[in-house]
């Protein structure tokens, strides 16, 4: 009997571990959370000086090219 009880306890512990793992996976795979994380990372990347000034420079170059095309 003691052996059966030990096995039942191990099964119950394994079930609880599995339930915790599944809950953690559900939280990590939540589409809304993934979208929010991607948005936060994109905003952080765009706010870094290297990217910000590169985009400003590219915008200035494109603006100059467009103005030159219109004028000529």
Gaussian input, Z-matrix of N, CA and C with variables (Angstrom, degrees):
# hf/3-21g

backbone

0 1
 N
 C     1     B1
 C     2     B2     1     A1
 N     3     B3     2     A2     1     D1
 C     4     B4     3     A3     2     D2
 C     5     B5     4     A4     3     D3
 N     6     B6     5     A5     4     D4
 C     7     B7     6     A6     5     D5
 C     8     B8     7     A7     6     D6
 N     9     B9     8     A8     7     D7
 C    10    B10     9     A9     8     D8
 C    11    B11    10    A10     9     D9
 N    12    B12    11    A11    10    D10
 C    13    B13    12    A12    11    D11
 C    14    B14    13    A13    12    D12
 N    15    B15    14    A14    13    D13
 C    16    B16    15    A15    14    D14
 C    17    B17    16    A16    15    D15
 N    18    B18    17    A17    16    D16
 C    19    B19    18    A18    17    D17
 C    20    B20    19    A19    18    D18
 N    21    B21    20    A20    19    D19
 C    22    B22    21    A21    20    D20
 C    23    B23    22    A22    21    D21
 N    24    B24    23    A23    22    D22
 C    25    B25    24    A24    23    D23
 C    26    B26    25    A25    24    D24
 N    27    B27    26    A26    25    D25
 C    28    B28    27    A27    26    D26
 C    29    B29    28    A28    27    D27
 N    30    B30    29    A29    28    D28
 C    31    B31    30    A30    29    D29
 C    32    B32    31    A31    30    D30
 N    33    B33    32    A32    31    D31
 C    34    B34    33    A33    32    D32
 C    35    B35    34    A34    33    D33
 N    36    B36    35    A35    34    D34
 C    37    B37    36    A36    35    D35
 C    38    B38    37    A37    36    D36
 N    39    B39    38    A38    37    D37
 C    40    B40    39    A39    38    D38
 C    41    B41    40    A40    39    D39
 N    42    B42    41    A41    40    D40
 C    43    B43    42    A42    41    D41
 C    44    B44    43    A43    42    D42
 N    45    B45    44    A44    43    D43
 C    46    B46    45    A45    44    D44
 C    47    B47    46    A46    45    D45
 N    48    B48    47    A47    46    D46
 C    49    B49    48    A48    47    D47
 C    50    B50    49    A49    48    D48
 N    51    B51    50    A50    49    D49
 C    52    B52    51    A51    50    D50
 C    53    B53    52    A52    51    D51
 N    54    B54    53    A53    52    D52
 C    55    B55    54    A54    53    D53
 C    56    B56    55    A55    54    D54
 N    57    B57    56    A56    55    D55
 C    58    B58    57    A57    56    D56
 C    59    B59    58    A58    57    D57
 N    60    B60    59    A59    58    D58
 C    61    B61    60    A60    59    D59
 C    62    B62    61    A61    60    D60
 N    63    B63    62    A62    61    D61
 C    64    B64    63    A63    62    D62
 C    65    B65    64    A64    63    D63
 N    66    B66    65    A65    64    D64
 C    67    B67    66    A66    65    D65
 C    68    B68    67    A67    66    D66
 N    69    B69    68    A68    67    D67
 C    70    B70    69    A69    68    D68
 C    71    B71    70    A70    69    D69
 N    72    B72    71    A71    70    D70
 C    73    B73    72    A72    71    D71
 C    74    B74    73    A73    72    D72
 N    75    B75    74    A74    73    D73
 C    76    B76    75    A75    74    D74
 C    77    B77    76    A76    75    D75
 N    78    B78    77    A77    76    D76
 C    79    B79    78    A78    77    D77
 C    80    B80    79    A79    78    D78
 N    81    B81    80    A80    79    D79
 C    82    B82    81    A81    80    D80
 C    83    B83    82    A82    81    D81
 N    84    B84    83    A83    82    D82
 C    85    B85    84    A84    83    D83
 C    86    B86    85    A85    84    D84
 N    87    B87    86    A86    85    D85
 C    88    B88    87    A87    86    D86
 C    89    B89    88    A88    87    D87
 N    90    B90    89    A89    88    D88
 C    91    B91    90    A90    89    D89
 C    92    B92    91    A91    90    D90
 N    93    B93    92    A92    91    D91
 C    94    B94    93    A93    92    D92
 C    95    B95    94    A94    93    D93
 N    96    B96    95    A95    94    D94
 C    97    B97    96    A96    95    D95
 C    98    B98    97    A97    96    D96
 N    99    B99    98    A98    97    D97
 C   100   B100    99    A99    98    D98
 C   101   B101   100   A100    99    D99
 N   102   B102   101   A101   100   D100
 C   103   B103   102   A102   101   D101
 C   104   B104   103   A103   102   D102
 N   105   B105   104   A104   103   D103
 C   106   B106   105   A105   104   D104
 C   107   B107   106   A106   105   D105
 N   108   B108   107   A107   106   D106
 C   109   B109   108   A108   107   D107
 C   110   B110   109   A109   108   D108
 N   111   B111   110   A110   109   D109
 C   112   B112   111   A111   110   D110
 C   113   B113   112   A112   111   D111
 N   114   B114   113   A113   112   D112
 C   115   B115   114   A114   113   D113
 C   116   B116   115   A115   114   D114
 N   117   B117   116   A116   115   D115
 C   118   B118   117   A117   116   D116
 C   119   B119   118   A118   117   D117
 N   120   B120   119   A119   118   D118
 C   121   B121   120   A120   119   D119
 C   122   B122   121   A121   120   D120
 N   123   B123   122   A122   121   D121
 C   124   B124   123   A123   122   D122
 C   125   B125   124   A124   123   D123
 N   126   B126   125   A125   124   D124
 C   127   B127   126   A126   125   D125
 C   128   B128   127   A127   126   D126
 N   129   B129   128   A128   127   D127
 C   130   B130   129   A129   128   D128
 C   131   B131   130   A130   129   D129
 N   132   B132   131   A131   130   D130
 C   133   B133   132   A132   131   D131
 C   134   B134   133   A133   132   D132
 N   135   B135   134   A134   133   D133
 C   136   B136   135   A135   134   D134
 C   137   B137   136   A136   135   D135
 N   138   B138   137   A137   136   D136
 C   139   B139   138   A138   137   D137
 C   140   B140   139   A139   138   D138
 N   141   B141   140   A140   139   D139
 C   142   B142   141   A141   140   D140
 C   143   B143   142   A142   141   D141
 N   144   B144   143   A143   142   D142
 C   145   B145   144   A144   143   D143
 C   146   B146   145   A145   144   D144
 N   147   B147   146   A146   145   D145
 C   148   B148   147   A147   146   D146
 C   149   B149   148   A148   147   D147
 N   150   B150   149   A149   148   D148
 C   151   B151   150   A150   149   D149
 C   152   B152   151   A151   150   D150
 N   153   B153   152   A152   151   D151
 C   154   B154   153   A153   152   D152
 C   155   B155   154   A154   153   D153
 N   156   B156   155   A155   154   D154
 C   157   B157   156   A156   155   D155
 C   158   B158   157   A157   156   D156
 N   159   B159   158   A158   157   D157
 C   160   B160   159   A159   158   D158
 C   161   B161   160   A160   159   D159
 N   162   B162   161   A161   160   D160
 C   163   B163   162   A162   161   D161
 C   164   B164   163   A163   162   D162
 N   165   B165   164   A164   163   D163
 C   166   B166   165   A165   164   D164
 C   167   B167   166   A166   165   D165
 N   168   B168   167   A167   166   D166
 C   169   B169   168   A168   167   D167
 C   170   B170   169   A169   168   D168
 N   171   B171   170   A170   169   D169
 C   172   B172   171   A171   170   D170
 C   173   B173   172   A172   171   D171
 N   174   B174   173   A173   172   D172
 C   175   B175   174   A174   173   D173
 C   176   B176   175   A175   174   D174
 N   177   B177   176   A176   175   D175
 C   178   B178   177   A177   176   D176
 C   179   B179   178   A178   177   D177
 N   180   B180   179   A179   178   D178
 C   181   B181   180   A180   179   D179
 C   182   B182   181   A181   180   D180
 N   183   B183   182   A182   181   D181
 C   184   B184   183   A183   182   D182
 C   185   B185   184   A184   183   D183
 N   186   B186   185   A185   184   D184
 C   187   B187   186   A186   185   D185
 C   188   B188   187   A187   186   D186
 N   189   B189   188   A188   187   D187
 C   190   B190   189   A189   188   D188
 C   191   B191   190   A190   189   D189
 N   192   B192   191   A191   190   D190
 C   193   B193   192   A192   191   D191
 C   194   B194   193   A193   192   D192
 N   195   B195   194   A194   193   D193
 C   196   B196   195   A195   194   D194
 C   197   B197   196   A196   195   D195
 N   198   B198   197   A197   196   D196
 C   199   B199   198   A198   197   D197
 C   200   B200   199   A199   198   D198
 N   201   B201   200   A200   199   D199
 C   202   B202   201   A201   200   D200
 C   203   B203   202   A202   201   D201
 N   204   B204   203   A203   202   D202
 C   205   B205   204   A204   203   D203
 C   206   B206   205   A205   204   D204
 N   207   B207   206   A206   205   D205
 C   208   B208   207   A207   206   D206
 C   209   B209   208   A208   207   D207
 N   210   B210   209   A209   208   D208
 C   211   B211   210   A210   209   D209
 C   212   B212   211   A211   210   D210
 N   213   B213   212   A212   211   D211
 C   214   B214   213   A213   212   D212
 C   215   B215   214   A214   213   D213

   B1=1.4424
   B2=1.5207
   B3=1.3049
   B4=1.4634
   B5=1.5211
   B6=1.3283
   B7=1.4635
   B8=1.5325
   B9=1.3093
   B10=1.4587
   B11=1.5187
   B12=1.3242
   B13=1.4703
   B14=1.5255
   B15=1.3350
   B16=1.4582
   B17=1.5298
   B18=1.3162
   B19=1.4690
   B20=1.5285
   B21=1.3309
   B22=1.4639
   B23=1.5266
   B24=1.3335
   B25=1.4611
   B26=1.5292
   B27=1.3295
   B28=1.4685
   B29=1.5303
   B30=1.3145
   B31=1.4685
   B32=1.5219
   B33=1.3265
   B34=1.4702
   B35=1.5220
   B36=1.3344
   B37=1.4691
   B38=1.5303
   B39=1.3185
   B40=1.4631
   B41=1.5275
   B42=1.3200
   B43=1.4679
   B44=1.5266
   B45=1.3260
   B46=1.4702
   B47=1.5229
   B48=1.3389
   B49=1.4666
   B50=1.5237
   B51=1.3155
   B52=1.4626
   B53=1.5232
   B54=1.3197
   B55=1.4692
   B56=1.5270
   B57=1.3318
   B58=1.4640
   B59=1.5249
   B60=1.3241
   B61=1.4641
   B62=1.5175
   B63=1.3196
   B64=1.4664
   B65=1.5236
   B66=1.3197
   B67=1.4663
   B68=1.5245
   B69=1.3245
   B70=1.4674
   B71=1.5253
   B72=1.3263
   B73=1.4597
   B74=1.5285
   B75=1.3176
   B76=1.4673
   B77=1.5227
   B78=1.3224
   B79=1.4604
   B80=1.5292
   B81=1.3320
   B82=1.4667
   B83=1.5271
   B84=1.3260
   B85=1.4564
   B86=1.5284
   B87=1.3124
   B88=1.4571
   B89=1.5321
   B90=1.3373
   B91=1.4646
   B92=1.5285
   B93=1.3168
   B94=1.4655
   B95=1.5261
   B96=1.3251
   B97=1.4542
   B98=1.5238
   B99=1.3276
   B100=1.4623
   B101=1.5258
   B102=1.3281
   B103=1.4666
   B104=1.5248
   B105=1.3164
   B106=1.4687
   B107=1.5255
   B108=1.3298
   B109=1.4639
   B110=1.5287
   B111=1.3387
   B112=1.4689
   B113=1.5217
   B114=1.3121
   B115=1.4687
   B116=1.5231
   B117=1.3188
   B118=1.4644
   B119=1.5248
   B120=1.3300
   B121=1.4704
   B122=1.5209
   B123=1.3350
   B124=1.4648
   B125=1.5203
   B126=1.3049
   B127=1.4728
   B128=1.5221
   B129=1.3214
   B130=1.4652
   B131=1.5257
   B132=1.3237
   B133=1.4705
   B134=1.5291
   B135=1.3210
   B136=1.4682
   B137=1.5206
   B138=1.3212
   B139=1.4606
   B140=1.5193
   B141=1.3303
   B142=1.4647
   B143=1.5307
   B144=1.3318
   B145=1.4674
   B146=1.5294
   B147=1.3168
   B148=1.4672
   B149=1.5301
   B150=1.3046
   B151=1.4636
   B152=1.5243
   B153=1.3131
   B154=1.4564
   B155=1.5291
   B156=1.3386
   B157=1.4571
   B158=1.5274
   B159=1.3218
   B160=1.4677
   B161=1.5232
   B162=1.3166
   B163=1.4652
   B164=1.5303
   B165=1.3264
   B166=1.4673
   B167=1.5237
   B168=1.3250
   B169=1.4666
   B170=1.5171
   B171=1.3142
   B172=1.4656
   B173=1.5225
   B174=1.3253
   B175=1.4645
   B176=1.5099
   B177=1.3253
   B178=1.4732
   B179=1.5181
   B180=1.3269
   B181=1.4699
   B182=1.5293
   B183=1.3161
   B184=1.4626
   B185=1.5273
   B186=1.3192
   B187=1.4687
   B188=1.5194
   B189=1.3134
   B190=1.4722
   B191=1.5195
   B192=1.3184
   B193=1.4720
   B194=1.5236
   B195=1.2935
   B196=1.4704
   B197=1.5179
   B198=1.3200
   B199=1.4725
   B200=1.5241
   B201=1.3119
   B202=1.4727
   B203=1.5351
   B204=1.3161
   B205=1.4741
   B206=1.5313
   B207=1.3171
   B208=1.4669
   B209=1.5167
   B210=1.3322
   B211=1.4668
   B212=1.5198
   B213=1.3215
   B214=1.4699
   B215=1.4698
   A1=111.95
   A2=117.19
   A3=120.54
   A4=110.20
   A5=115.16
   A6=119.72
   A7=110.34
   A8=117.67
   A9=122.37
   A10=111.16
   A11=116.12
   A12=120.16
   A13=110.96
   A14=116.48
   A15=120.43
   A16=110.20
   A17=116.52
   A18=121.03
   A19=110.44
   A20=116.47
   A21=120.04
   A22=111.40
   A23=117.01
   A24=120.86
   A25=110.93
   A26=116.67
   A27=120.46
   A28=110.79
   A29=116.29
   A30=120.83
   A31=110.27
   A32=116.38
   A33=120.05
   A34=110.57
   A35=116.73
   A36=120.12
   A37=110.60
   A38=116.89
   A39=120.65
   A40=110.88
   A41=116.98
   A42=120.85
   A43=110.97
   A44=116.08
   A45=119.30
   A46=111.12
   A47=116.25
   A48=120.02
   A49=110.55
   A50=116.08
   A51=120.39
   A52=111.24
   A53=116.30
   A54=120.02
   A55=110.75
   A56=117.36
   A57=120.50
   A58=110.98
   A59=116.28
   A60=120.50
   A61=110.81
   A62=116.71
   A63=120.44
   A64=111.22
   A65=117.47
   A66=120.86
   A67=110.51
   A68=116.50
   A69=120.42
   A70=110.86
   A71=117.18
   A72=120.76
   A73=111.38
   A74=116.54
   A75=120.22
   A76=110.80
   A77=116.54
   A78=120.34
   A79=109.89
   A80=116.67
   A81=120.66
   A82=112.16
   A83=117.81
   A84=121.37
   A85=112.77
   A86=118.09
   A87=121.94
   A88=109.59
   A89=118.75
   A90=121.03
   A91=113.80
   A92=117.32
   A93=119.74
   A94=110.60
   A95=116.43
   A96=120.37
   A97=110.73
   A98=116.85
   A99=120.42
   A100=110.83
   A101=116.94
   A102=120.64
   A103=111.03
   A104=116.80
   A105=120.15
   A106=111.29
   A107=116.60
   A108=120.02
   A109=111.14
   A110=116.78
   A111=120.36
   A112=110.66
   A113=116.38
   A114=120.62
   A115=110.51
   A116=116.80
   A117=121.30
   A118=110.80
   A119=116.99
   A120=120.17
   A121=111.36
   A122=117.33
   A123=120.50
   A124=111.02
   A125=116.88
   A126=120.52
   A127=110.06
   A128=117.06
   A129=120.44
   A130=110.34
   A131=116.69
   A132=119.82
   A133=110.47
   A134=116.87
   A135=119.73
   A136=112.40
   A137=117.42
   A138=120.53
   A139=113.29
   A140=117.67
   A141=118.73
   A142=107.84
   A143=117.61
   A144=120.83
   A145=113.85
   A146=117.99
   A147=120.29
   A148=111.20
   A149=116.76
   A150=120.35
   A151=110.34
   A152=116.95
   A153=121.36
   A154=110.59
   A155=117.52
   A156=120.59
   A157=112.03
   A158=117.14
   A159=120.54
   A160=110.05
   A161=117.27
   A162=120.39
   A163=111.21
   A164=116.86
   A165=119.97
   A166=109.55
   A167=116.71
   A168=120.73
   A169=112.02
   A170=117.03
   A171=120.47
   A172=110.13
   A173=117.52
   A174=120.58
   A175=112.05
   A176=116.73
   A177=120.71
   A178=109.95
   A179=117.12
   A180=120.57
   A181=110.31
   A182=117.85
   A183=121.26
   A184=109.96
   A185=117.10
   A186=120.64
   A187=111.13
   A188=117.30
   A189=120.97
   A190=110.44
   A191=117.27
   A192=120.77
   A193=110.20
   A194=118.42
   A195=121.73
   A196=110.39
   A197=117.39
   A198=120.70
   A199=110.12
   A200=117.89
   A201=121.26
   A202=110.58
   A203=116.75
   A204=119.71
   A205=110.28
   A206=117.30
   A207=120.94
   A208=110.68
   A209=117.03
   A210=121.66
   A211=111.05
   A212=118.68
   A213=120.39
   A214=114.59
   D1=-39.68
   D2=-177.76
   D3=-63.06
   D4=-35.21
   D5=179.52
   D6=-66.55
   D7=-39.79
   D8=178.67
   D9=-65.19
   D10=-42.06
   D11=179.09
   D12=-64.32
   D13=-39.91
   D14=179.22
   D15=-63.32
   D16=-42.53
   D17=178.92
   D18=-63.93
   D19=-42.24
   D20=178.13
   D21=-62.85
   D22=-39.04
   D23=177.50
   D24=-65.59
   D25=-40.55
   D26=178.14
   D27=-64.20
   D28=-40.04
   D29=178.27
   D30=-64.76
   D31=-43.07
   D32=178.78
   D33=-63.39
   D34=-41.83
   D35=178.43
   D36=-64.69
   D37=-40.76
   D38=178.43
   D39=-64.02
   D40=-39.41
   D41=177.54
   D42=-63.00
   D43=-42.70
   D44=179.24
   D45=-64.53
   D46=-42.01
   D47=177.74
   D48=-61.85
   D49=-42.27
   D50=178.99
   D51=-64.44
   D52=-41.43
   D53=178.67
   D54=-62.86
   D55=-42.12
   D56=177.99
   D57=-63.64
   D58=-41.30
   D59=179.11
   D60=-63.81
   D61=-43.82
   D62=179.33
   D63=-64.67
   D64=-38.49
   D65=177.11
   D66=-63.71
   D67=-42.68
   D68=178.82
   D69=-63.97
   D70=-40.71
   D71=178.46
   D72=-66.20
   D73=-38.27
   D74=178.71
   D75=-63.10
   D76=-39.57
   D77=179.03
   D78=-67.86
   D79=-44.11
   D80=-177.61
   D81=-68.46
   D82=-30.10
   D83=-176.45
   D84=-95.75
   D85=8.15
   D86=179.62
   D87=-63.45
   D88=119.21
   D89=-176.86
   D90=-58.76
   D91=-37.72
   D92=179.93
   D93=-65.09
   D94=-42.14
   D95=178.95
   D96=-66.12
   D97=-40.54
   D98=178.13
   D99=-62.50
   D100=-42.05
   D101=178.53
   D102=-65.59
   D103=-42.24
   D104=178.36
   D105=-63.25
   D106=-41.63
   D107=178.67
   D108=-64.32
   D109=-42.04
   D110=179.20
   D111=-64.64
   D112=-40.71
   D113=178.77
   D114=-63.45
   D115=-43.49
   D116=179.47
   D117=-62.94
   D118=-43.06
   D119=178.94
   D120=-66.13
   D121=-39.51
   D122=179.44
   D123=-65.23
   D124=-43.45
   D125=179.16
   D126=-64.26
   D127=-41.27
   D128=178.96
   D129=-63.72
   D130=-40.32
   D131=179.77
   D132=-67.29
   D133=-42.02
   D134=-179.26
   D135=-69.71
   D136=-24.64
   D137=179.30
   D138=-86.12
   D139=-4.61
   D140=177.09
   D141=-72.67
   D142=141.55
   D143=-175.21
   D144=-56.23
   D145=-39.92
   D146=-178.14
   D147=-60.35
   D148=-46.11
   D149=-178.77
   D150=-73.10
   D151=-42.88
   D152=-177.64
   D153=-59.05
   D154=-49.54
   D155=-177.17
   D156=-70.96
   D157=-31.15
   D158=175.43
   D159=-65.26
   D160=-44.18
   D161=179.28
   D162=-66.19
   D163=-38.45
   D164=177.34
   D165=-63.46
   D166=-45.05
   D167=178.57
   D168=-61.12
   D169=-43.54
   D170=178.83
   D171=-64.23
   D172=-39.17
   D173=177.83
   D174=-63.61
   D175=-39.53
   D176=178.28
   D177=-65.01
   D178=-44.20
   D179=179.83
   D180=-62.54
   D181=-45.11
   D182=179.25
   D183=-62.57
   D184=-41.94
   D185=178.73
   D186=-61.57
   D187=-43.63
   D188=179.04
   D189=-62.81
   D190=-43.66
   D191=179.75
   D192=-62.84
   D193=-42.75
   D194=-179.86
   D195=-64.89
   D196=-45.08
   D197=179.51
   D198=-61.93
   D199=-42.16
   D200=179.15
   D201=-63.75
   D202=-39.65
   D203=179.08
   D204=-65.29
   D205=-39.49
   D206=-179.66
   D207=-68.82
   D208=-41.82
   D209=-176.14
   D210=-70.20
   D211=-38.95
   D212=-177.38
   D213=-89.02

